[in-house]
Amino acid sequence: MRKGFFKSILGMVIVVSAYGQMWPPELDAPGEPFSYFSQPTDVLGIKDGPEGTLVTPEGYFYTGSGELMFFYSGMMKPVNQRTKSLLNGYAPIITYTFTEEGIEYTVEAFATSPNGKPESPLINFIQVKIRNTTDESRTAWWGTGVRYQNNANTDWEVGDGRFGRPWKPDILGPYQQAGESFNPNAHYEFKGSTFYRDGKLLYVYDPDWVYEQSITLRMGYNEAPDMNPGNRPVLPTTPVGIVKYRLSLDPGESLELDFRFPYLSMESDAQNLDWVLNAKHAKIRRKVLKGWDQIIEDGLQIKTAEAKVNETFKASLVYDLIARDKVGDQSVQKVNEFQYDAFWLRDAAFIANMYLISGYDDYAREVLDFFPQWQQEDGNFVSHGGQYDGFGQVLWIYGQYYRYTRDEQFAGRVFPSILEAVDWFDQVRSTDEYRLIPPTTPGDNEQITGRVTGHNLWALHGLIGAAEIAAALGDSKAHARLKALYTDHKENTDIAIARLADANANYVPPGLDGPGGQDWGNLLLSFPEQIYPPDHPYVTGTLDRARSKYQEGLMTYDDGRYLHHYLTIRNTQTALLRNEQEQALQEFYAVLLHTSSTHAGFEFSIPPWGSRDFGMNLSPHGWFAAEFRTLLRNMLIREEAEDLVLFSCLSPEWLQPGTELKVEDATSSFGSSNIFIKNEMQLSNIRLKNKFHTNPKNISLMIPFFMEVSSIVADGDIYLAEGGVVKLPHDTKSITISWKPKPKARHYSYYLAVENYKAEYRQRYQKYLQTGSPF
C-alpha cells in the first residue's frame, strides 16, 4: 500500500471519502463490455521499456511531454469514452469506439520503439477510423491537439487520473518519471505535417483532409485561427497544435487518420526522427502484435470456457512486463509506469514468483538479479525504511527460484548473501525482549508502529526457502542452523500470537503488541508456505474476521473505508488449501468483477458502493496482475507437500457440456504438466501429459463442490473419492469421470457476477437517491 508518491515516496495522503457519490446505473451502457471503474486508466508500452503512456479515462494519451487530446463534431467536442478494449483481449493495442449522429469513431493505439529495444524512444501510434453508418452522405469532423496536463484539482499538482512528471531519483529503483517541465511561454510552430514546441517535435498528424490548423483551439474574440510560429502565454491546460479535419463520407464509407506521438518531444536532428515521420501504422502494428503473441506462447497457457478469465490471465502478464524497466544490465520490476513507477522488494518478489510458475525462468532470474543491491551493510534486505518483511520475502523467493529451476549455480551465488541476512536476523532478534523482529514503523500496509505480525511470518516463510537452498548445496551445518532458527522463531511467534489470538476469537492481528492496524501480513498464516496448517484455529479465526469486513465481495482496508483488490486473493489462496471451493470461487469472481474492460486491476482507494473511482491510485496494478495469474494457476494445478493437486477450484461454467479446459506448459516443483478436459453431457474426459523430474507421491484430483460423481476411471482402473479428493498414481494419463451437477448447486460465472452486481448497484443507487447513502 503506497500513497502520495509524487510528493513523498513514503508519505501518506488522506483521501476524502466518496461514500456519498454514486454514478447512475446507466454508467454501464448496454452493448459495451463491463468495466468496473468509473474513471479507468490504461497503459501503452513495450516489454522492459522505462516509460509507459497513460491512456486517460477520457481516451487521451498522457506522456512525459504532454497529453494528446481528440475532438469530434463541428463543435469540436472533447472525446470522452470510458470503455476500451485490448486487441484480441490481451495485447496492449487499445481500441475504443463511439457513435454520434450516424458517424462511428474508432480509435486504436499502441506503443513501440524504432528498433523494438527498450532503451530507444517510446513512440505512440494512433489511428482513427471514421465511418458513416447511415444510408446518406454525411460530413464528419475530427480534431487533435496537445495540452501539458488536465485541470490540477488534486493536492498532487496534477489532475484526476494522471501522474506527476518529471521526477528523477538519485539511484535506480525509487520513483522516477521521464518528462518535460511546463514552459508558460513556449515557442510553437507547425512544420509540414508536424507540430513543434521549443524546437522539438511534439506530434505528427495526418496531412490528408486537413480543414484548419491553429496554435490554440480558440482565439479571444473568435478571430481567424492563428497558426503563425511564435511564443504563446498559454496555461498547462490549454490545448495547442490544433488540427481539424472535415471528412465528406458516402453511405458506409470510412476513412483513416494516422498520428504519431513520441513519449518525449524529439530534437529536429534526432536519430530516429525519419522513422517516426514515415513509419506505417499497419506494418508496425503487425510486428508489435507478433512480438506479444510470441511472449504469451512461450509460457503457461490456460484456456477456460470464459473469455474474461483467459484474457485477464494473459493481459496480466503483459502489464507486468510493461512495468519492468531494463536499464543497462539491470531489470527493475516496477508496479506500473504511473504513480507506482518504483521498485519494492515485496511486490517484485510476488511478481518474480508469478514469472516462475508461468514458465518464464529467465524473467524471474533477471528480476532477482536486482535484489542484491538492496542488502544493507547489516545484512538485511530493505527497499523502504522500516519495512522488515523484505528479509523473509527475499529468502522465500530465492528458495522458490531454486525449487522450480534446480539451478545450483544460482543457489551458490545467492547463498552467501542469505547467510549475511540470517546473521542480521539472529542478531536483531537478540535485542528484542520477545526474540522477535523488533518494533518498527513500516509507514505502509499495516499502518502500525510495533512488532509487525507479517514481518515475523515472512521471516518463517523465508527461512524455509533458505533451508532448502542449504540442503541443495550440501551445507549441513547451515541447514541445521536454519532449521533451528525456524523452530525457535516459530515458538516465539506462537507465544506472541497466542497472547492476542486466544482472547480474541482466534483472530491474529496485524501487530503482535496489541489490537489495531490494518490486515495485511497477518493473512499469510498458511500461504505461501504453511506456517500454520490451513485448518488451524488461528487461520480460521483470522479468515472469519477478515471476511466479516468484506464489501462487494472484496477485502476492505483502512477500517472499512476502501475496497482492496489483491489483498482479497490472500484469503482466496488460503481457501484453496482449506478446500473451501465455493468460498474461493465467490472471491475469484468478485476479484474478476472489479477489473476494467481491459482487464486491469487496482489496489485500493475505491469506497464500497461508491464512486468506483480509484482517484490517483491508477491502474493497471502489477501486484494484482501477478496475484491473479498465481491464483488461477493454483486453482487448476498446485503443489501441496508431496502431492500435485489438480482442480482445487473449478467453475461450473468451465464444465458445461461441449466446452474444453486446457492447461499447457504448467511448471511445478515436480516438473511440467499439460492438462486437457473435454466435457460432454454428464461426462468429462481428462488427459494428462506430465514430464516430472521428481515424481509426486500422488496426483490429488479435487472433486468440484457442485458435482455429484457416479464413477471415476483412471487408466482403466476404478477409483473412489474420499473427502472430496481422489488420489491417483503419479503416472496417470487418462481419467474419465461420470458426474452431473448437484440439484441445488448454485451456478457461478463471470457473466452472473456482473449481472448480480449491476442489480445490487441499482438497488443501492435508489437508496442513495432517497437517503444520500447506499447503505
Helices and strands as residue ranges (DSSP letters): G 25-27, E 42-44, E 53-55, E 61-62, E 67-72, E 77-78, E 85-87, E 91-100, E 103-112, E 123-132, E 138-147, E 187-191, E 194-197, E 200-204, E 210-216, E 230-231, E 240-249, E 254-262, E 266-267, H 273-278, H 281-297, E 301-303, H 307-322, E 324-327, E 330-333, H 345-357, H 361-368, G 371-374, H 389-405, H 408-430, H 453-472, H 476-501, G 521-523, H 537-547, E 555-557, E 562-564, H 567-577, H 581-593, H 622-636, E 637-640, E 643-646, G 652-655, E 660-668, E 671-680, E 683-692, E 698-702, E 707-714, E 717-719, E 725-728, E 734-741, H 750-771
